[in-house]
Amino acid sequence: MRYLIRAIKYLLLLSALYVALVWAMYLLGAEPQIDPWLQIEAHLRADIGKKMVVMFVILAALYPRFGFMRKRIEGYTPERDKERLQNAMALFGYKLAESHDGVDVYRAEGVVKRLTLLWEDRIEVRIEDGALEMKGIRRMVHVVQFFHILFPEILQFS
């Protein structure tokens, strides 16, 4: 169910970006001064518009598969690395939202950041067998993992 909701959100985002682009071109005078809604309708009736809709649906269907990930970091020691992890999350605008059953859930701070992530800002962190497992949006998991492993001295600021 979560997969379907993410795909629908991404399809709506792509559609909104398309409409915003047509309106921006209209307001900047880049296109002939035709009503933007008529231009969108004409574009969608043409073959190229139908192909665009198909591509939007394909992209939206694939986005949850490639936009989210689970990453495991071996050699994690909670005593040494917990503070570094919290500093890394804070550095990138995340705060601890809840902690239960060995799972820490981080969420983005601020409405703008959450909106840009389509409210898919949840990163779950679980510690098992000396390893740290992170699950969430791909770019944030990679960034936090990158800084956590390669630049630990940057995260020792407290």
Buried (B, 14 or more C-beta within 10 A) or exposed (E): EEEEEBBEBBBEBBEEEBEEEBBEBBEEEEEEEEEBEEBBEEBEEEEEBEEBBEEBEEBBBEBBEEBBBEBBBEEBEEEEBBBBBBBBBBBBBBEBBEEEEEEBBBBBBEEEBBEEBBEBBBBBBBBEEEEBBBBBBEEBBEBBBEBBBEEBEEBEEE
